[in-house]
Amino acid sequence: MPLSRRRFIASSLLLPFSTLLPRISLASPEVGFDYVLTAQPATLDISPEGSTAGFGFDGQFPAPVLRAKQGQKIRIKFINLLKEPTTIHWHGLRIPIEMDGVPFLSQPPIKSGEFYIYEFTPPDAGTFWYHPHVNSIEQLGKGLVGAFIVEESDNELKKLAFDQDIPLLLKNWHLDDQGHWLPFSTPRQSARMGTPGRIETINGLRAPQLKVQAGSLVRLRFLNVDNTVMYRIVMPKGLDAKVIAIDGNAVNVPFSLHEPWAMGPGMRLDIAFIAPSKEGQVIDIKNRQGKLNFNFFTLITEGKAAQKTKIIPTLPASVIPVPDIKNAQKINFTFEWQGAITPADKLLQGKHDFWVINKRAWEGMSRDNIPAPLVKLELGKSYIFNLRNVTQYHHPIHLHGHTWTVLKSNKRDIHPQGYHTDTVLLGKNETVQVAFVADNPGRWMYHCHVIEHMNTGLMGFIEVS
Ligand SMILES: [Cu+2]
């Protein structure tokens, strides 16, 4: 496996911490794959007073950080060692429908003991992630979430000259202090903001202290892999930190964060900064909850700064197709609440439809029963989606297989103008306009990434042909 080996060496130079090391999967000595990956039961050490039987990719949390190269094919043999069917969806990647990992729509569910070969060429460099699209509440909730990094070309990487590249998986676990699972979902909460977990972690650690080299150029890749929780990232004043990418896509001009940055489930944020040049400096990264900032994790500088002065680079420009705004067809989508909360405080059992897209709740699907798409789009044409949230709750709306250009909102200025995303966060009563070229043929899931909302109606698919 020459490719994996090379990747391992290159990456380990960037990541000096054992908890952050990408682990190359070697479940079996197979040739011809960049990764061999399993989903399997795992023992999780998240709670302070006891461990937990959960799930893990390769039986571990955090999951292996998978690294691909922009424009280069990657082959992953994925083996299902769970006792139930699963798949992997590669969130944010513009890849063919057969590789999208949605059961029935893009592939048969992978049964227990079976494998599936995922093989694709990622067109965009950036921070993406991977997770099942089967029994999502439990499979994601119990630990099947991981970072998928598409690296820039070697030439570009050299120019960017990051000294450290640190993926940060943000996840809130439905666990008590003794390690017992708590309900992932209750009807009462599903019909509102969703059911939050109790234990907050970064890469599976509670309020960790991470070391960074003094004076080094650091790339932090925040990934909200939680089922429910919204994070608002606050960078410390006095640190020269800049946003270089939003939801996996490079921004044209890196910018400083003056306000907390809201990240709903599924969203990502890349921040670059130059670490203070003195040893032992403490950098607190905070999460805003309500009106207060809480410590999320701490970076501590170590070692001696190199002589050379660093600058924060701009990532290579996005290659997302540019929509033809003037001739684009406009389509309205209204995300709405439709009541019917019975029984109010019992565990979620049976099917509840609390949410609708254009008056329709997702009915679920099987091999022999695939519902109609929300809309059919013409391959190659440009579209403007008018995303209307007429509820009192936030919804991070995610489209598979395509990347949107964000045009405007009725509530806020869009900054940066025309940024790209696969998951747009709609605030309460907010309407956001996004545009894109429907250039990827297939049936693409289109849903809220608050998993409970998606499970209780806020899901559908679009067909591009
Ligand atoms: Cu939602």
Residues whose N, C-alpha, C, O or C-beta is under 5 A from the ligand:
A	BS01	CU	H394 H395 P396 C448 V450 H453
